[in-house]
Each structure stands twice: as C-alpha cells, then as structure tokens.
C-alpha cells in the first residue's frame, strides 16, 4: 500500500517535530519572546565565538594605558592593569554561561529523575525524597554555597556542584507534583488498561508532559545562576583572577570606580542583557506551555 | 449453585465470572465497603449493562476488573475469573499481558483519555504492542479501524493530536483503540456520559455494530437506562455496592422485581408519559458505606420496607427463568403464589 506508506512516513516526521514547530511558531508571535531569543542568541554566540571577536589578549596586562576611556583601539576602555575590557567582557561570558548550563542541566536531569521516582513510586519513597528535598531547601543557599566553597575550595567544579545541588530539590518537587497529578489522569489509566508497564508510562506519557513546565523553570533560573556566579566571583569565591569573568570584571572595576566607570559598566551590561534575555524567553515559554493561556485548544 | 444453572442455557463458559467480590477502600474515616458480595457473569459475545445511580459501585467494579484501583483499595474476598483465570491471583506481568490484548476499556471522558502531547497515530500504534507485525501493518490496521468508527479521511486525520478532534470524534478514536486489539471483553465505563444526546445515540449504535462484527463481550457501565435498553442483552442493577437485581433487558424493563429497579425506571425521563413540571426522584440518598450493614441496603429509601428488611439481608430470589433480585418482598410473593 504505497499511499499508506507515504502518509505514514510523513506523519512520522511531523510527530517528533510537531511540538517543537508549534512552539517556535508561537514564540514568533510573542514580541517579548522574540526579543528574549535574540538576546540569548547574542549573548551565547558572543561567548561561543569569543576567541574570534576579541581584539586583544584578555589576560595580558598593559596592552594599553591603565583605566583608559573607550577608544577605537580599546572599545570599552582598559582596566586598572591596562587589560582590554572589551576582550575581557566577551571572554568573561564563557564561565557564567558554562556554569549556568552545566549546573542547571545536571539539576534538570537529576531533579526530573528524582521527581518522577517520588511521583510514581510508593508512598514511603515519596515521603523520604520530599524530606531530603525540604531539608536541603531549609538551608539558606548562599550560606550553603559559602560552606561548600570553604570545604571544597573555590573552583568551577565546586560552583557548578553547589548550584546544581541547590536547584535539584526545586525541580524535583515540581516534577513530583506534576507526576502525582498526571498519574490519576484518565489517559494514564487508559494506558494501564492497555497493559503498559510503569516504566513505559513514565517514559512515554509522564516525562513529556512534565518537561514543559520544567524547561520554563530552568530558563527562568539561568539569569539567577548567572547573577549568583557573578556575585560569588565578586566576593572572591568564584573563579580566580586573571580569568576573565563578568563578576571578576565587576569586582576589579568596583575598586577603581572613582577613577573610571567603564570596567563596571562593561561587566554589568552583559549580566543585564543575559538576565533579560533568559527571563523573556522563560516568560514566553510559560505562556506557550501553560494550557490555560493556550490559544490553539 | 443457583447461579450455575441460571447460565446453563448458554453452552459456553462465561468470559468473565465475578464471584462474591468484596472491596474496601481504606480512608482516614474508616473502611468504606464499596463492593458487597458482587457476583455476575458476562457470557461470550453478549453485552451486559450495569446500571445504578452515582456511587453505586459501577465504575469501581469496572476498575477492579481492569486492575486500575487506587492504592487504598483492598479486595477482601472473592474472585474474578476471566477466561477461567483468576485475575486477582494472577502475577502482575501475566495480568498486564491480558490487558490491551484480551481485555480493553473505554473511559468516561474522551477529553482526558488520550495523551495530549502524542499524535493519535503514535498512540494507536502503541496500543498494538502485544501484536505481531511491522509498523506499517499496524498503521494500516489503525487506519482501517478509524474508518470503521466513522472518522472521515483517516489517512490525514491520524497524524493529528487529540486536541484537534471534537469530543465525539475523540470517543470514536477511543473506541477504535479499544477494539483495535480485538479483545474478548470490552469494558465501557459510561462511554457516552460526557457526550451530548445526539452523539450518544450514534456512539451506542457504533458500539453495537462493532460488537456484533468482532463478536466480543461488552460490560457496559451506564446510568442511562435508554442506552442500556438499546445496547444490552442483560442488565445488572447495582445499589450502594450491591447487585440488587439481574436479568434480561426485557425482564428488567418490563417486569422489574426490586423496588429500587422500579424506582430507577420511574425516574427515567424517557419513560414519563404525562406532562409534568417535576422530574420524579428517589427520595433520600445512598447510605454511608462505612463499616458493615445489617439488613437490606435499600430499606431507608424503600417505600415498601418492613420489619424483616431491618433484621435480615435479603438473599437472591429467583423470578421466572432468568431473573434474580435481592428483596424480601419476593419471598412473600412466592409463598403466596405457592
């Protein structure tokens, strides 16, 4: 049956991309979403292609005069050590973004897994996991971060670990609640009535339904993580000089702010842009995934 | 057993035999005795209707057979024999193999019975997981079934998501899915309750035609008496977790023996002859099912209740060839006639 085969492969192709395509379509109609996507692409691309964009070695000192104002040679001026602030700012996005993606990515995976286990598993396991989540959440995150950094030493890995551990309970709880609600829904009962195993129900029916809200949460958390990373670096608990990093640039510039405002501006603006970009994107995604705000239903 | 010679006129063994089933729900307020000594048979290739008002245990019974009960449910005694195997004693894996193969179900609300994030095609192919054959063979079967349930242009419609379909179309898809696996027994849990009246008739006729074609048995749960009369061969009347009367459609509708069945029939708007401004109701409400009860379960609402109803639970009294009811009045009648 050639006609059946043809329509089959067509429909099959549309199935995987169908959701994505409709998300992209709706994102296009959301002005704030478009702006968010543009900002995110701008920030991520500039960090990704940083070595091609920079005009000077970001670590080398005295490539120019100290604390110079912006000029054609030094687009955002220089810092107190005579390093090119533009190159440092461009390179400085790599670490915050790496920390954000790595920590939230692992938190997403672990939170999803634990949340699904808590949601679908027996009651005692649910209670145990909730106890663990709530215990972690009862410790103030900055105190926890500082304690872990003091214990493990300030490094990128520590930073990623601390942020990931902090986010897992939040994601886990969201997934768990969604799963609990879904497991009583009729189509899960329908799937069970067709003889599906629990693993299959979780993987095929529950996970795709909870991943939407979770992605929104993650995209809204990215700016927070960037701010936390910059904050910890500002406090000297994050990455070490001379590595360029938005927080470090801010910290260095802060010391010499009465001589030149440019390093502070250069370190602050990308944080603002990245924060706005990811927040707008997250808001737009929430509008799209929230069934109550959906228009196509 | 009385019940055994009742069904002896059908040569083959019933597809489903439920015997003395008791089911409790553990709640913080105590154990709710939701099914009380329920026994019923579903003969091969027959449609059995279960009727009763909300809370009578109809859906609980359907969910018990399918093994879809919540965690706090506890079957205390009884057996559910499906094709001779006791579903309650079967290991989980063996039971799961029967589901979606020999047994399938249609749910009450077609708006929520399909996964909203997957296409109808992928869901219809997935449910054939017990079957042999390639993906394209399964797709062809799915398309054929969609055609039979009256989905126009299934080739293009099958790639759509559930929210692209209307309620009636979705219930057709659900019926197609449940019958796609060619079950020996289809359980339909109020499949028309969420649909409007014109669709209801269409869906009932569709079910009837497909049941004849496939030759499966159907356990049809409904509180719509008209639908039951249209579709079913036999009717089981449930009240407060008990089977109060059972018989052929003809007997139940023309010669109801139990006061509850009579009251239920009088409440059917379709049967009211005179013009009236008030719909008849059964006064009172379903008794609390907490703990065990002595006496007849319907006595508080029964217009004909007498002393014996308080003291003694009625046993099954036989009426004619093929009808049983649990009511002490029938005992008296029999004594008088004898």
Interface residues (C-beta under 8 A of the other chain):
Chain A: X1 X3 X4 X5 X7 X8 X10 X11 X12 X14 X15 X18 X19 X123 X184 X185 X186 X187 X189 X190 X191 X192 X193 X194 X195 X196 X197 X204 X205 X208 X209 X296 X297
Chain B: X63 X66 X67 X68 X70 X71 X96 X97 X98 X99 X100 X101 X103 X104 X105 X107 X108 X109 X112 X113 X114 X115 X116 X117 X118 X119 X121 X122 X126 X127 X129 X130 X135 X136 X139 X140 X143 X155 X156 X158 X159 X161 X163 X174 X177 X181 X187
